[in-house]
Amino acid sequence: MASGLATLGMILIIVGWIVQLYYSVIRKIFALSLKFVAIYTLGCVILIIDAWNTANHRVWILNLVAAVVAFLAGYFAKKART
């Protein structure tokens, strides 16, 4: 059974994708949404905490990589806009 933190992290990741989909489909803005990046990264961080608490090393390392990649994508997207 999934823990509350894992569920919260996955919900945040899904919400982040919904935000990105909204910007792409409805608003026709195809650039990477910084709101998406923030929500997605927060979801990954919560998943890291959950995996750390359950001593699931492989999962927290993979989520750490996903969080770092999302953060870097947001950083470079922001840098390209300025």
Secondary structure by P-SEA (a helix, b strand, c coil): cccaaaaaaaaaaaaaaaaaaaaccccccccccaaaaaaaaaaaaaaaaaaaaacaaaaaaaaaaaaaaaaaaaaaaaaaac
